[in-house]
């Protein structure tokens, strides 16, 4: 059985937590920030978790399954 290659883009964007969940960053925080409210930008700062519908796809990209 050959080894599964890790997707380079995925390994830069996702990290595993200690309990096995997958952490991600929010989108829309990189540019065109002048028209976004301070509250919106502040809430985009915090990390989120990958939804369970997408979990298997992300795990495959990370070479975990």
C-alpha positions as a Markdown table, in Angstrom:
| # | Residue | x | y | z |
|---|---|---|---|---|
| 1 | Unk | 0.0 | 0.0 | 0.0 |
| 2 | Unk | 1.6 | 3.3 | -1.0 |
| 3 | Unk | 1.8 | 6.2 | 1.4 |
| 4 | Unk | -0.7 | 9.0 | 1.1 |
| 5 | Unk | 0.8 | 12.4 | 0.2 |
| 6 | Unk | -0.3 | 15.4 | 2.3 |
| 7 | Unk | -1.8 | 18.2 | 0.4 |
| 8 | Unk | 0.5 | 21.2 | 0.7 |
| 9 | Unk | -2.2 | 23.8 | 0.8 |
| 10 | Unk | -4.1 | 21.9 | 3.5 |
| 11 | Unk | -1.2 | 21.5 | 5.8 |
| 12 | Unk | -0.7 | 25.3 | 5.8 |
| 13 | Unk | -4.4 | 26.0 | 6.5 |
| 14 | Unk | -5.5 | 23.4 | 9.1 |
| 15 | Unk | -4.1 | 22.2 | 12.4 |
| 16 | Unk | -5.2 | 19.3 | 14.7 |
| 17 | Unk | -6.3 | 19.9 | 18.2 |
| 18 | Unk | -5.5 | 17.5 | 21.1 |
| 19 | Unk | -9.0 | 16.0 | 20.9 |
| 20 | Unk | -8.7 | 15.3 | 17.2 |
| 21 | Unk | -10.8 | 18.2 | 15.9 |
| 22 | Unk | -9.5 | 20.3 | 13.0 |
| 23 | Unk | -8.9 | 24.0 | 13.5 |
| 24 | Unk | -9.3 | 26.5 | 10.7 |
| 25 | Unk | -9.1 | 30.3 | 10.1 |
| 26 | Unk | -11.9 | 32.4 | 9.0 |
| 27 | Unk | -12.1 | 33.8 | 5.4 |
| 28 | Unk | -12.5 | 37.4 | 4.4 |
| 29 | Unk | -9.8 | 38.8 | 6.8 |
| 30 | Unk | -7.0 | 39.4 | 4.3 |
| 31 | Unk | -7.9 | 42.5 | 2.2 |
| 32 | Unk | -10.7 | 45.1 | 1.6 |
| 33 | Unk | -10.9 | 45.7 | 5.3 |
| 34 | Unk | -11.9 | 49.4 | 5.2 |
| 35 | Unk | -15.6 | 48.6 | 4.4 |
| 36 | Unk | -15.9 | 46.0 | 7.1 |
| 37 | Unk | -16.9 | 47.0 | 10.6 |
| 38 | Unk | -14.6 | 46.6 | 13.5 |
| 39 | Unk | -16.9 | 44.0 | 15.1 |
| 40 | Unk | -16.8 | 42.0 | 11.9 |
| 41 | Unk | -13.0 | 42.1 | 11.7 |
| 42 | Unk | -12.6 | 41.2 | 15.4 |
| 43 | Unk | -14.9 | 38.2 | 15.1 |
| 44 | Unk | -13.0 | 36.9 | 12.0 |
| 45 | Unk | -9.8 | 36.9 | 14.0 |
| 46 | Unk | -10.8 | 33.9 | 16.2 |
| 47 | Unk | -10.2 | 30.4 | 14.9 |
| 48 | Unk | -13.1 | 28.1 | 14.0 |
| 49 | Unk | -13.5 | 24.4 | 13.7 |
| 50 | Unk | -14.1 | 22.4 | 10.5 |
| 51 | Unk | -17.7 | 21.3 | 10.2 |
| 52 | Unk | -18.4 | 17.5 | 10.5 |
| 53 | Unk | -19.7 | 17.5 | 6.9 |
| 54 | Unk | -16.2 | 18.5 | 5.7 |
| 55 | Unk | -14.2 | 16.7 | 8.3 |
| 56 | Unk | -13.5 | 13.5 | 6.2 |
| 57 | Unk | -12.4 | 15.5 | 3.2 |
| 58 | Unk | -10.0 | 17.6 | 5.2 |
| 59 | Unk | -8.6 | 14.5 | 7.0 |
| 60 | Unk | -7.9 | 12.9 | 3.6 |
| 61 | Unk | -6.1 | 16.0 | 2.4 |
| 62 | Unk | -4.0 | 16.0 | 5.6 |
| 63 | Unk | -3.1 | 12.3 | 5.1 |
| 64 | Unk | -4.9 | 11.2 | 8.3 |
| 65 | Unk | -7.3 | 8.6 | 6.8 |
